[in-house]
Amino acid sequence: MVGMTKYSYFDRLARAREDIKQKRILLRKLTGVMHVQPHQIVIVVAFSVLVAALDAVGLGLLVPLAEGVVAGDFTATDLPIGLDQIVTSSLKALEVAPTAAVMFAAIAAVIFVVNLLGIVTGFLNVVYGQYLQGKYQYHLNTFVYSRYFSFGKAYFDRTSQGTIKKVLEYTNQIVRVIRALQVNLGNFTRLLAYMVVMFWLSWQLMLLVLLVGPLLYIISRFVMRRVNALWTQAKDITLALGQESFNMLSALPLVWSYSREKQAKKKYGAMNENFRKVQLRAQMFGAFTVTIPTLMTLVTMLVVVSYITWTMQRGGAIDLTRMVIFLYVASRTVPLFKVFNTAWVVISEITPPIQEVLRLFGDKKKYMVAGGSVQFAGLQEHIEFRDLTYAYEGRSEILQRVSFRIPKGQLTALVGPSGGGKSTIISLLMRFYDCPPGTVFVDGADIRTFTLASLRHQMATVDQEPILLHDSLRNNITYGHEEVTPELVHDVAVKTHLDELIKRLPQGLDTLIGDRGVQLSGGEKQRVAIARAMLKGSEILLLDEATSALDSKTEQIVQEALAEAIQGRTALVIAHRLSTIRGADNIIYVDDGKVVEQGTMTELIDKGGAFARQWEAQAANA
């Protein structure tokens, strides 16, 4: 049993050391990202030490002031070394006699000046801390935001928006906690300064106070652990409440349709009641932590009074003036012992957010797409997919030995059953995912050799579900263009049949269209995306089932807009309704990741293969 106990102790010690080591590594990485400079740390420490020193000097000067008042004579007061000479020489220079009243005023003036300097220094310390907090926040936010832009689309396919939002919020929390560490540093230096003053007043009593301080630390740490556990539980319940309310409020038509209002309210009420109970318990424990320093101060006073009583009973001499000041300093010292527990709690709180943010450092599982060094000036001949095989990580091959060409200036259509890999082809062409080397070529050159920016500059996309921002209609149309004339915006609006919509909107082009364009219909969203693509003026146009979810009337309007957009461009179109690609120069039929057949519409219908069968099926259902 003894051997097991020793092993358990050393095992815990090793784990604690490893934990400290990992936290140091995390801290070094974090400080590098936030551009923390050594001189900044020196300034913060210097400010903290100076504030504590001035505070200690001010407290120390209370002794000669009080002793002089009690004795009615300041000639025997024990002024700090050098201060007595300063006071004496100053009075002599002013030709003022050092009477008791004058000495009292002089010492009080020194105390006032020292405390005033302490206030000014403390103010500068706070201002500098706030400055650093803003600076660190800027660098950390910039790093995280920029880092996300470097990840491949596969990362965002596998990461929830909630996780990304949480990490972005963590950057604020990290900097706030670092500011809290700075405050704790100030408290720690004050604690040391007060202990020096107490040692000067009575080293015997200081040793007794040192016994009370650790007791405060132990009790506070026990209570804080319980408080943290309860607040963690409350935070989890809060997240669950938010998720539940979001689910129900975003699906109210479903709730109404199935008459589930009562059940939804009951479930939410139960969760809310649980949150209330946990929050109440956390607040009760939290209130107790506030009273602990006061309680410990009373204990300290009891210890000091007991010591004085014991000394007097033994006939010892007691300097009551020093004892009273000692009690005052001790009352300010004991609460500061909680700085050790607070600092540990702060470090514990900051560790998970730091770990989440630092996960962004590594490239593993980020699916980053590396661009080449060649500038893509524009398509000269054709785009070619050559024996392309591709699979998303952890899944079977979605494309198998796909080969076809997209000639410059022609309309090429991709058709076939859903899930066959058509959208993946467009994503690989846009370099959202990294294609295998030697599989996709532009004018005979591997697409991987071109820079991402120059390649994407020559391509414009219109998706089945267009990505629209919570912004004005104008800004959604002109996205990506810093300088666009009103005439040009009006021109593309007319060509995409958006002019009537603009007239109906209360603020025209400046009307907010809501998150993801919720204020617009499906056809209107598509036309906004088409207008944006036309305004971009890219040579290559990629359309991913842009009309599959539209009714026939809306589809006709969108088709007219698409025809205008495609004119004079190289286009790759994914089509669900085969009637929309009558004018295609080449049709590629993709099924189960393979190119089954390709040719013109007439050739494929005459061939009587998969395309012809789908054509006949759609014609029969028309």
C-alpha positions as semicolon CSV with decimal commas, in nm:
position;residue;x (nm);y (nm);z (nm)
1;M;0,000;0,000;0,000
2;V;0,290;0,234;0,083
3;G;0,451;0,166;-0,253
4;M;0,125;0,244;-0,432
5;T;0,092;0,569;-0,240
6;K;0,444;0,678;-0,336
7;Y;0,385;0,585;-0,699
8;S;0,057;0,776;-0,700
9;Y;0,226;1,085;-0,556
10;F;0,513;1,085;-0,806
11;D;0,272;1,010;-1,087
12;R;0,064;1,314;-0,997
13;L;0,379;1,522;-0,966
14;A;0,494;1,414;-1,313
15;R;0,154;1,496;-1,461
16;A;0,157;1,836;-1,292
17;R;0,501;1,913;-1,434
18;E;0,393;1,802;-1,781
19;D;0,081;2,016;-1,751
20;I;0,292;2,320;-1,659
21;K;0,527;2,245;-1,949
22;Q;0,240;2,229;-2,197
23;K;0,095;2,553;-2,066
24;R;0,431;2,723;-2,112
25;I;0,447;2,601;-2,472
26;L;0,094;2,728;-2,535
27;L;0,180;3,062;-2,377
28;R;0,490;3,104;-2,596
29;K;0,291;3,032;-2,912
30;L;0,016;3,268;-2,805
31;T;0,250;3,554;-2,718
32;G;0,415;3,513;-3,057
33;V;0,083;3,549;-3,238
34;M;-0,015;3,854;-3,032
35;H;0,326;4,018;-3,089
36;V;0,404;4,038;-2,718
37;Q;0,740;4,215;-2,678
38;P;0,978;4,169;-2,381
39;H;0,988;4,543;-2,312
40;Q;0,608;4,544;-2,273
41;I;0,632;4,283;-1,998
42;V;0,912;4,481;-1,832
43;I;0,698;4,797;-1,834
44;V;0,398;4,613;-1,687
45;V;0,612;4,461;-1,411
46;A;0,780;4,796;-1,344
47;F;0,445;4,971;-1,313
48;S;0,316;4,701;-1,076
49;V;0,629;4,716;-0,859
50;L;0,625;5,097;-0,850
51;V;0,258;5,111;-0,753
52;A;0,315;4,853;-0,477
53;A;0,627;5,032;-0,352
54;L;0,452;5,369;-0,331
55;D;0,160;5,204;-0,152
56;A;0,401;5,045;0,097
57;V;0,584;5,373;0,157
58;G;0,255;5,550;0,219
59;L;0,156;5,288;0,475
60;G;0,499;5,298;0,638
61;L;0,479;5,674;0,685
62;L;0,165;5,629;0,893
63;V;0,385;5,501;1,176
64;P;0,588;5,820;1,243
65;L;0,276;6,028;1,184
66;A;0,072;5,832;1,441
67;E;0,359;5,808;1,689
68;G;0,416;6,182;1,671
69;V;0,046;6,253;1,727
70;V;0,029;6,017;2,026
71;A;0,351;6,151;2,181
72;G;0,275;6,512;2,093
73;D;0,634;6,542;1,979
74;F;0,776;6,463;1,634
75;T;1,141;6,504;1,727
76;A;1,168;6,140;1,828
77;T;0,971;5,999;1,538
78;D;1,139;5,729;1,335
79;L;1,128;5,872;0,983
80;P;1,269;5,658;0,700
81;I;1,637;5,711;0,618
82;G;1,681;6,022;0,409
83;L;1,327;6,150;0,458
84;D;1,412;6,313;0,789
85;Q;1,695;6,503;0,622
86;I;1,467;6,611;0,336
87;V;1,202;6,738;0,577
88;T;1,456;6,914;0,800
89;S;1,643;7,080;0,513
90;S;1,316;7,187;0,348
91;L;1,191;7,349;0,667
92;K;1,527;7,521;0,718
93;A;1,520;7,653;0,362
94;L;1,171;7,791;0,423
95;E;1,284;7,931;0,757
96;V;1,004;7,748;0,936
97;A;1,050;7,618;1,288
98;P;0,996;7,239;1,320
99;T;0,711;7,256;1,568
100;A;0,482;6,958;1,626
101;A;0,211;7,106;1,405
102;V;0,457;7,183;1,127
103;M;0,611;6,834;1,142
104;F;0,265;6,680;1,137
105;A;0,175;6,883;0,830
106;A;0,508;6,800;0,664
107;I;0,473;6,424;0,715
108;A;0,107;6,437;0,608
109;A;0,211;6,627;0,296
110;V;0,470;6,363;0,214
111;I;0,207;6,091;0,260
112;F;-0,027;6,285;0,032
113;V;0,239;6,323;-0,239
114;V;0,337;5,955;-0,218
115;N;-0,025;5,842;-0,247
116;L;-0,087;6,089;-0,529
117;L;0,211;5,943;-0,716
118;G;0,069;5,598;-0,648
119;I;-0,267;5,699;-0,794
120;V;-0,106;5,850;-1,105
121;T;0,118;5,546;-1,151
122;G;-0,179;5,314;-1,103
123;F;-0,376;5,511;-1,361
124;L;-0,089;5,488;-1,610
125;N;-0,065;5,116;-1,537
126;V;-0,435;5,068;-1,618
127;V;-0,411;5,280;-1,934
128;Y;-0,106;5,091;-2,056
129;G;-0,278;4,762;-1,976
130;Q;-0,583;4,864;-2,179
131;Y;-0,356;4,972;-2,465
132;L;-0,183;4,633;-2,466
133;Q;-0,518;4,455;-2,445
134;G;-0,641;4,634;-2,757
135;K;-0,316;4,569;-2,939
136;Y;-0,311;4,199;-2,851
137;Q;-0,678;4,171;-2,945
138;Y;-0,606;4,321;-3,286
139;H;-0,318;4,085;-3,363
140;L;-0,501;3,776;-3,236
141;N;-0,821;3,856;-3,427
142;T;-0,621;3,929;-3,742
143;F;-0,432;3,601;-3,709
144;V;-0,743;3,387;-3,658
145;Y;-0,939;3,559;-3,935
146;S;-0,651;3,538;-4,183
147;R;-0,582;3,180;-4,088
148;Y;-0,936;3,075;-4,173
149;F;-0,895;3,223;-4,520
150;S;-0,601;2,992;-4,587
151;F;-0,794;2,672;-4,517
152;G;-0,945;2,460;-4,791
153;K;-1,318;2,418;-4,839
154;A;-1,295;2,064;-4,703
155;Y;-1,215;2,209;-4,360
156;F;-1,537;2,409;-4,356
157;D;-1,730;2,109;-4,487
158;R;-1,625;1,922;-4,172
159;T;-1,640;2,207;-3,919
160;S;-1,966;2,348;-3,788
161;Q;-2,034;2,720;-3,798
162;G;-2,087;2,703;-3,422
163;T;-1,730;2,581;-3,372
164;I;-1,588;2,858;-3,588
165;K;-1,795;3,119;-3,406
166;K;-1,681;2,978;-3,072
167;V;-1,313;3,009;-3,168
168;L;-1,366;3,369;-3,283
169;E;-1,528;3,446;-2,947
170;Y;-1,241;3,275;-2,766
171;T;-0,998;3,538;-2,896
172;N;-1,182;3,802;-2,693
173;Q;-1,188;3,578;-2,387
174;I;-0,814;3,506;-2,410
175;V;-0,719;3,872;-2,414
176;R;-0,957;3,952;-2,128
177;V;-0,801;3,677;-1,919
178;I;-0,450;3,801;-1,999
179;R;-0,561;4,142;-1,872
180;A;-0,683;3,965;-1,556
181;L;-0,338;3,811;-1,516
182;Q;-0,190;4,161;-1,528
183;V;-0,427;4,267;-1,250
184;N;-0,321;3,963;-1,048
185;L;0,042;4,060;-1,099
186;G;-0,036;4,397;-0,943
187;N;-0,208;4,227;-0,650
188;F;0,090;3,995;-0,603
189;T;0,340;4,282;-0,590
190;R;0,116;4,465;-0,343
191;L;0,102;4,151;-0,131
192;L;0,482;4,137;-0,119
193;A;0,504;4,508;-0,038
194;Y;0,251;4,479;0,245
195;M;0,439;4,183;0,389
196;V;0,757;4,392;0,396
197;V;0,570;4,664;0,586
198;M;0,426;4,411;0,832
199;F;0,770;4,256;0,883
200;W;0,903;4,604;0,965
201;L;0,619;4,664;1,210
202;S;0,632;4,324;1,382
203;W;0,795;4,016;1,237
204;Q;0,634;3,798;1,506
205;L;0,283;3,903;1,407
206;M;0,366;3,871;1,039
207;L;0,449;3,504;1,092
208;L;0,106;3,458;1,251
209;V;-0,060;3,628;0,953
210;L;0,128;3,397;0,719
211;L;-0,054;3,110;0,886
212;V;-0,391;3,272;0,811
213;G;-0,306;3,353;0,447
214;P;-0,263;2,993;0,327
215;L;-0,585;2,902;0,507
216;L;-0,765;3,164;0,297
217;Y;-0,601;3,021;-0,015
218;I;-0,711;2,665;0,066
219;I;-1,070;2,762;0,146
220;S;-1,095;2,991;-0,156
221;R;-0,959;2,727;-0,391
222;F;-1,206;2,469;-0,264
223;V;-1,498;2,707;-0,307
224;M;-1,375;2,835;-0,645
225;R;-1,351;2,481;-0,779
226;R;-1,713;2,428;-0,686
227;V;-1,813;2,764;-0,836
228;N;-1,627;2,691;-1,160
229;A;-1,791;2,349;-1,188
230;L;-2,135;2,502;-1,140
231;W;-2,070;2,783;-1,390
232;T;-1,942;2,530;-1,642
233;Q;-2,263;2,335;-1,595
234;A;-2,464;2,657;-1,629
235;K;-2,273;2,745;-1,948
236;D;-2,354;2,405;-2,098
237;I;-2,721;2,448;-2,011
238;T;-2,716;2,797;-2,162
239;L;-2,580;2,657;-2,487
240;A;-2,848;2,388;-2,484
241;L;-3,116;2,652;-2,417
242;G;-2,991;2,860;-2,707
243;Q;-2,987;2,560;-2,938
244;E;-3,336;2,454;-2,831
245;S;-3,482;2,803;-2,875
246;F;-3,312;2,838;-3,215
247;N;-3,445;2,501;-3,329
248;M;-3,801;2,573;-3,224
249;L;-3,821;2,938;-3,332
250;S;-3,667;2,862;-3,670
251;A;-3,914;2,578;-3,721
252;L;-4,234;2,741;-3,595
253;P;-4,441;2,636;-3,899
254;L;-4,349;2,274;-3,824
255;V;-4,437;2,317;-3,455
256;W;-4,770;2,476;-3,544
257;S;-4,851;2,213;-3,805
258;Y;-4,813;1,931;-3,554
259;S;-4,963;2,127;-3,259
260;R;-4,646;2,082;-3,051
261;E;-4,650;2,426;-2,888
262;K;-4,734;2,285;-2,544
263;Q;-4,464;2,019;-2,559
264;A;-4,204;2,268;-2,686
265;K;-4,283;2,513;-2,404
266;K;-4,274;2,232;-2,147
267;K;-3,933;2,110;-2,264
268;Y;-3,790;2,462;-2,269
269;G;-3,943;2,536;-1,928
270;A;-3,779;2,228;-1,774
271;M;-3,441;2,322;-1,917
272;N;-3,486;2,682;-1,801
273;E;-3,578;2,568;-1,449
274;N;-3,268;2,350;-1,436
275;F;-3,059;2,648;-1,543
276;R;-3,219;2,864;-1,271
277;K;-3,132;2,611;-1,001
278;V;-2,773;2,566;-1,116
279;Q;-2,725;2,941;-1,154
280;L;-2,865;3,003;-0,804
281;R;-2,624;2,752;-0,651
282;A;-2,333;2,907;-0,840
283;Q;-2,432;3,255;-0,722
284;M;-2,463;3,136;-0,361
285;F;-2,115;2,986;-0,367
286;G;-1,991;3,297;-0,544
287;A;-2,139;3,517;-0,272
288;F;-1,958;3,305;-0,015
289;T;-1,625;3,367;-0,189
290;V;-1,684;3,741;-0,143
291;T;-1,723;3,699;0,234
292;I;-1,416;3,476;0,278
293;P;-1,160;3,763;0,275
294;T;-1,368;3,956;0,530
295;L;-1,394;3,648;0,749
296;M;-1,021;3,585;0,726
297;T;-0,953;3,950;0,813
298;L;-1,158;3,906;1,130
299;V;-0,960;3,592;1,207
300;T;-0,637;3,788;1,155
301;M;-0,756;4,060;1,391
302;L;-0,845;3,796;1,646
303;V;-0,496;3,647;1,616
304;V;-0,331;3,988;1,658
305;V;-0,549;4,082;1,955
306;S;-0,478;3,743;2,114
307;Y;-0,105;3,797;2,068
308;I;-0,124;4,144;2,223
309;T;-0,324;4,009;2,517
310;W;-0,079;3,722;2,567
311;T;0,220;3,959;2,554
312;M;0,063;4,202;2,801
313;Q;-0,019;3,920;3,044
314;R;0,346;3,821;3,039
315;G;0,445;4,177;3,117
316;G;0,586;4,249;2,773
317;A;0,595;4,593;2,614
318;I;0,346;4,665;2,337
319;D;0,362;4,955;2,092
320;L;-0,011;5,007;2,044
321;T;0,044;5,256;1,764
322;R;0,233;5,003;1,559
323;M;-0,018;4,731;1,645
324;V;-0,311;4,939;1,522
325;I;-0,129;5,018;1,197
326;F;-0,031;4,653;1,169
327;L;-0,397;4,555;1,194
328;Y;-0,482;4,805;0,923
329;V;-0,210;4,674;0,690
330;A;-0,304;4,313;0,769
331;S;-0,668;4,384;0,682
332;R;-0,548;4,492;0,336
333;T;-0,301;4,205;0,307
334;V;-0,508;3,897;0,389
335;P;-0,756;3,935;0,098
336;L;-0,461;3,947;-0,141
337;F;-0,366;3,587;-0,059
338;K;-0,646;3,483;-0,289
339;V;-0,430;3,608;-0,579
340;F;-0,267;3,264;-0,591
341;N;-0,600;3,090;-0,627
342;T;-0,734;3,353;-0,868
343;A;-0,427;3,328;-1,089
344;W;-0,462;2,950;-1,106
345;V;-0,831;2,980;-1,191
346;V;-0,751;3,236;-1,460
347;I;-0,485;3,009;-1,611
348;S;-0,726;2,715;-1,599
349;E;-0,993;2,923;-1,773
350;I;-0,757;3,042;-2,043
351;T;-0,612;2,700;-2,129
352;P;-0,910;2,554;-2,326
353;P;-0,958;2,870;-2,537
354;I;-0,585;2,884;-2,611
355;Q;-0,587;2,519;-2,714
356;E;-0,882;2,581;-2,946
357;V;-0,713;2,882;-3,105
358;L;-0,377;2,706;-3,134
359;R;-0,541;2,422;-3,324
360;L;-0,548;2,671;-3,610
361;F;-0,167;2,681;-3,613
362;G;-0,106;2,340;-3,765
363;D;-0,181;2,254;-4,126
364;K;-0,303;1,903;-4,047
365;K;-0,671;1,851;-4,131
366;K;-0,692;2,203;-4,277
367;Y;-0,700;2,076;-4,638
368;M;-0,510;2,378;-4,761
369;V;-0,486;2,428;-5,136
370;A;-0,146;2,556;-5,245
371;G;-0,134;2,781;-5,549
372;G;0,143;2,795;-5,804
373;S;0,357;3,087;-5,915
374;V;0,235;3,137;-6,273
375;Q;-0,013;3,418;-6,345
376;F;-0,316;3,299;-6,542
377;A;-0,382;3,567;-6,806
378;G;-0,686;3,403;-6,965
379;L;-0,797;3,094;-7,153
380;Q;-0,642;3,052;-7,495
381;E;-0,752;2,707;-7,613
382;H;-0,926;2,471;-7,373
383;I;-0,961;2,324;-7,023
384;E;-0,897;1,952;-7,001
385;F;-0,977;1,691;-6,737
386;R;-0,741;1,404;-6,798
387;D;-0,800;1,069;-6,627
388;L;-0,913;1,246;-6,306
389;T;-0,981;1,030;-6,002
390;Y;-1,078;1,201;-5,679
391;A;-1,212;1,108;-5,336
392;Y;-1,302;1,314;-5,032
393;E;-1,110;1,210;-4,721
394;G;-1,259;0,904;-4,557
395;R;-1,497;0,834;-4,846
396;S;-1,494;0,625;-5,159
397;E;-1,395;0,773;-5,495
398;I;-1,648;1,027;-5,617
399;L;-1,478;1,066;-5,956
400;Q;-1,317;0,780;-6,146
401;R;-1,090;0,838;-6,445
402;V;-1,290;1,133;-6,573
403;S;-1,167;1,277;-6,905
404;F;-1,319;1,552;-7,123
405;R;-1,242;1,895;-7,269
406;I;-1,403;2,237;-7,240
407;P;-1,309;2,433;-7,555
408;K;-1,271;2,809;-7,531
409;G;-1,587;3,003;-7,612
410;Q;-1,814;2,698;-7,603
411;L;-2,094;2,584;-7,373
412;T;-2,024;2,248;-7,210
413;A;-2,296;2,082;-7,003
414;L;-2,263;1,825;-6,724
415;V;-2,572;1,611;-6,671
416;G;-2,660;1,293;-6,489
417;P;-2,807;1,163;-6,161
418;S;-2,752;1,354;-5,837
419;G;-2,445;1,255;-5,639
420;G;-2,252;1,157;-5,950
421;G;-1,968;1,405;-5,889
422;K;-2,068;1,694;-6,117
423;S;-2,041;1,964;-5,849
424;T;-1,705;1,822;-5,744
425;I;-1,573;1,886;-6,095
426;I;-1,661;2,256;-6,066
427;S;-1,512;2,276;-5,715
428;L;-1,186;2,122;-5,839
429;L;-1,179;2,364;-6,131
430;M;-1,224;2,656;-5,887
431;R;-0,948;2,501;-5,673
432;F;-1,169;2,483;-5,366
433;Y;-1,026;2,134;-5,329
434;D;-0,678;2,021;-5,431
435;C;-0,686;1,796;-5,737
436;P;-0,420;1,528;-5,793
437;P;-0,125;1,651;-6,004
438;G;-0,149;1,591;-6,377
439;T;-0,529;1,560;-6,388
440;V;-0,664;1,909;-6,470
441;F;-0,500;2,122;-6,739
442;V;-0,557;2,476;-6,866
443;D;-0,411;2,538;-7,212
444;G;-0,191;2,233;-7,160
445;A;-0,048;2,351;-6,826
446;D;-0,126;2,181;-6,495
447;I;-0,385;2,393;-6,316
448;R;-0,180;2,361;-5,997
449;T;0,095;2,580;-6,147
450;F;-0,125;2,891;-6,156
451;T;-0,173;3,128;-5,863
452;L;-0,512;3,089;-5,696
453;A;-0,597;3,458;-5,724
454;S;-0,524;3,489;-6,098
455;L;-0,708;3,166;-6,177
456;R;-1,019;3,252;-5,978
457;H;-1,018;3,604;-6,119
458;Q;-1,096;3,455;-6,461
459;M;-1,384;3,242;-6,327
460;A;-1,731;3,332;-6,206
461;T;-1,980;3,095;-6,044
462;V;-2,355;3,078;-6,004
463;D;-2,466;2,807;-5,761
464;Q;-2,798;2,634;-5,709
465;E;-2,815;2,814;-5,372
466;P;-2,642;3,149;-5,430
467;I;-2,435;3,288;-5,145
468;L;-2,578;3,627;-5,055
469;L;-2,469;3,854;-4,773
470;H;-2,677;4,037;-4,515
471;D;-2,621;4,363;-4,697
472;S;-2,784;4,587;-4,954
473;L;-2,884;4,456;-5,295
474;R;-2,629;4,691;-5,451
475;N;-2,340;4,555;-5,243
476;N;-2,440;4,197;-5,321
477;I;-2,438;4,268;-5,695
478;T;-2,111;4,461;-5,686
479;Y;-1,932;4,230;-5,441
480;G;-1,563;4,209;-5,528
481;H;-1,562;4,539;-5,719
482;E;-1,441;4,851;-5,541
483;E;-1,533;5,098;-5,815
484;V;-1,848;5,031;-6,017
485;T;-2,043;5,306;-6,191
486;P;-2,420;5,329;-6,136
487;E;-2,465;5,296;-6,513
488;L;-2,287;4,960;-6,515
489;V;-2,497;4,832;-6,224
490;H;-2,813;4,944;-6,401
491;D;-2,700;4,773;-6,722
492;V;-2,647;4,431;-6,559
493;A;-2,971;4,473;-6,363
494;V;-3,164;4,519;-6,689
495;K;-2,989;4,225;-6,855
496;T;-3,075;3,996;-6,561
497;H;-3,434;4,127;-6,530
498;L;-3,368;4,277;-6,186
499;D;-3,484;4,626;-6,281
500;E;-3,848;4,556;-6,192
501;L;-3,743;4,412;-5,856
502;I;-3,535;4,721;-5,782
503;K;-3,836;4,945;-5,852
504;R;-4,052;4,744;-5,609
505;L;-3,805;4,747;-5,322
506;P;-3,863;5,027;-5,066
507;Q;-3,507;5,161;-5,093
508;G;-3,419;5,027;-5,435
509;L;-3,064;4,900;-5,466
510;D;-2,990;5,011;-5,110
511;T;-3,251;4,777;-4,959
512;L;-3,114;4,517;-4,717
513;I;-3,195;4,168;-4,850
514;G;-3,145;3,981;-4,521
515;D;-2,923;3,692;-4,421
516;R;-2,851;3,480;-4,730
517;G;-3,103;3,692;-4,921
518;V;-3,404;3,578;-4,720
519;Q;-3,605;3,879;-4,845
520;L;-3,578;3,757;-5,206
521;S;-3,742;3,471;-5,392
522;G;-3,542;3,182;-5,536
523;G;-3,546;3,327;-5,885
524;E;-3,447;3,671;-5,762
525;K;-3,151;3,524;-5,573
526;Q;-3,037;3,346;-5,888
527;R;-3,058;3,664;-6,092
528;V;-2,858;3,856;-5,832
529;A;-2,588;3,588;-5,852
530;I;-2,594;3,603;-6,234
531;A;-2,569;3,983;-6,227
532;R;-2,272;3,955;-5,992
533;A;-2,104;3,704;-6,226
534;M;-2,169;3,926;-6,529
535;L;-2,029;4,229;-6,349
536;K;-1,716;4,036;-6,266
537;G;-1,654;4,002;-6,638
538;S;-1,470;3,672;-6,603
539;E;-1,395;3,474;-6,915
540;I;-1,504;3,139;-6,769
541;L;-1,855;3,095;-6,629
542;L;-1,945;2,800;-6,403
543;L;-2,314;2,729;-6,340
544;D;-2,412;2,465;-6,084
545;E;-2,780;2,370;-6,141
546;A;-2,878;2,735;-6,135
547;T;-3,241;2,669;-6,236
548;S;-3,318;2,326;-6,090
549;A;-3,534;2,453;-5,803
550;L;-3,734;2,713;-5,999
551;D;-4,083;2,702;-6,144
552;S;-4,117;2,711;-6,523
553;K;-4,202;3,082;-6,545
554;T;-3,915;3,188;-6,320
555;E;-3,686;2,943;-6,496
556;Q;-3,757;3,109;-6,829
557;I;-3,663;3,451;-6,688
558;V;-3,344;3,312;-6,534
559;Q;-3,259;3,127;-6,857
560;E;-3,281;3,453;-7,048
561;A;-3,045;3,611;-6,796
562;L;-2,809;3,312;-6,824
563;A;-2,810;3,331;-7,202
564;E;-2,702;3,694;-7,174
565;A;-2,432;3,603;-6,923
566;I;-2,295;3,309;-7,124
567;Q;-2,270;3,499;-7,450
568;G;-1,907;3,527;-7,558
569;R;-1,778;3,325;-7,261
570;T;-1,652;2,974;-7,195
571;A;-1,923;2,807;-6,987
572;L;-1,949;2,486;-6,788
573;V;-2,309;2,422;-6,686
574;I;-2,450;2,156;-6,454
575;A;-2,809;2,098;-6,560
576;H;-3,088;1,898;-6,401
577;R;-3,351;1,987;-6,658
578;L;-3,214;1,876;-6,992
579;S;-3,436;2,119;-7,181
580;T;-3,220;2,405;-7,053
581;I;-2,910;2,288;-7,243
582;R;-3,047;2,258;-7,595
583;G;-2,783;2,497;-7,720
584;A;-2,488;2,319;-7,554
585;D;-2,188;2,254;-7,779
586;N;-2,098;1,942;-7,583
587;I;-2,284;1,738;-7,320
588;I;-2,102;1,518;-7,068
589;Y;-2,317;1,252;-6,900
590;V;-2,171;1,166;-6,558
591;D;-2,304;0,874;-6,354
592;D;-2,150;0,725;-6,040
593;G;-1,833;0,928;-6,086
594;K;-1,770;0,817;-6,444
595;V;-1,816;0,980;-6,783
596;V;-2,069;0,746;-6,942
597;E;-2,109;0,928;-7,272
598;Q;-2,058;1,269;-7,431
599;G;-2,156;1,452;-7,746
600;T;-2,412;1,699;-7,877
601;M;-2,776;1,667;-7,776
602;T;-2,871;1,524;-8,116
603;E;-2,588;1,270;-8,103
604;L;-2,678;1,152;-7,754
605;I;-3,051;1,122;-7,825
606;D;-2,980;0,928;-8,143
607;K;-2,742;0,703;-7,951
608;G;-3,026;0,589;-7,724
609;G;-2,810;0,562;-7,412
610;A;-2,840;0,699;-7,058
611;F;-2,891;1,057;-7,174
612;A;-3,167;0,956;-7,417
613;R;-3,347;0,761;-7,144
614;Q;-3,335;1,059;-6,906
615;W;-3,452;1,288;-7,187
616;E;-3,750;1,065;-7,259
617;A;-3,836;1,037;-6,889
618;Q;-3,838;1,415;-6,845
619;A;-4,037;1,463;-7,166
620;A;-4,300;1,216;-7,041
621;N;-4,335;1,405;-6,711
622;A;-4,347;1,749;-6,873
